[in-house]
């Protein structure tokens, strides 16, 4: 693989999902992205509703996308600028291989 790519994963509170979609559509056009509902489990109860505390899970929307190395810092800077303090968790992993079979 000539260009390094990364898998970026975001866990977004449900009320912000449409805003994140709009942001990503403007920034990430080469590969597109996926989104799907997930349950986040964490030992920290801060910010959880009583129902979420009892069930031990919090509903989130997960976004995943492949991002070229040169676009990664732009994507993260834009997300941090637009969604500072919103509670969006993210992580970035190197992609060893991807394709379509």
C-alpha positions in Angstrom: 0.0 0.0 0.0 1.6 3.3 -1.1 -0.4 5.7 1.1 -1.0 5.1 4.7 -4.6 5.0 5.7 -6.3 5.0 9.1 -9.6 3.7 10.4 -11.3 6.5 12.4 -14.1 5.5 14.8 -16.4 7.9 16.5 -18.9 7.2 19.2 -21.4 10.0 19.0 -24.3 10.9 21.3 -27.6 10.3 19.4 -28.7 13.9 19.3 -25.5 14.9 17.4 -25.6 12.2 14.7 -27.1 14.4 11.9 -24.6 17.2 12.6 -21.7 14.7 12.4 -23.1 13.3 9.2 -23.1 16.8 7.7 -19.6 17.5 8.9 -18.3 14.2 7.5 -20.0 14.6 4.2 -18.1 17.8 3.7 -14.7 16.4 4.8 -14.6 12.7 3.9 -15.5 12.0 0.3 -12.9 9.5 -1.0 -14.2 6.4 0.8 -17.4 7.6 2.4 -18.3 6.3 5.9 -20.6 4.0 7.8 -22.8 4.7 10.8 -24.7 2.3 13.0 -26.2 2.3 16.5 -24.1 0.8 19.4 -24.4 0.4 23.1 -21.4 1.9 24.9 -20.4 0.3 28.2 -18.2 2.2 30.7 -17.6 2.2 34.4 -17.9 6.0 34.6 -21.6 6.9 35.3 -21.1 10.6 34.8 -23.7 12.0 32.5 -25.7 8.8 32.3 -29.5 8.9 32.9 -30.9 6.7 35.7 -32.1 4.2 33.1 -28.7 4.0 31.5 -27.0 3.5 34.9 -29.4 0.7 35.7 -29.0 -1.0 32.3 -25.2 -0.5 32.2 -25.3 0.9 28.7 -25.6 4.1 26.8 -26.9 4.4 23.3 -24.4 6.0 20.8 -24.1 6.2 17.1 -20.8 4.8 15.8 -19.2 6.3 12.7 -16.3 4.6 10.9 -14.3 5.7 7.9 -11.0 5.2 6.2 -8.9 8.3 6.1 -5.7 9.0 4.2 -2.8 10.1 6.4 -2.7 13.5 4.9 -6.4 14.1 5.6 -6.3 12.7 9.2 -5.2 15.9 11.0 -7.7 18.0 9.0 -10.6 15.7 10.0 -9.6 15.6 13.7 -9.1 19.3 13.8 -12.5 20.0 12.3 -14.3 17.6 14.6 -12.6 19.1 17.6 -13.5 22.6 16.5 -17.1 21.9 15.8 -17.9 19.4 18.6 -15.6 20.5 21.5 -17.2 19.4 24.8 -19.8 17.2 23.1 -18.6 14.0 24.6 -17.7 12.3 21.3 -15.2 9.5 21.8 -12.8 8.7 19.0 -9.9 6.4 18.1 -7.6 6.0 15.2 -6.1 2.7 14.0 -3.7 2.0 11.2 -5.2 0.1 8.3 -3.0 -2.8 7.2 -5.2 -3.9 4.3 -8.6 -3.2 2.8 -10.4 -4.0 -0.4 -13.5 -5.4 -2.0 -13.8 -9.2 -2.6 
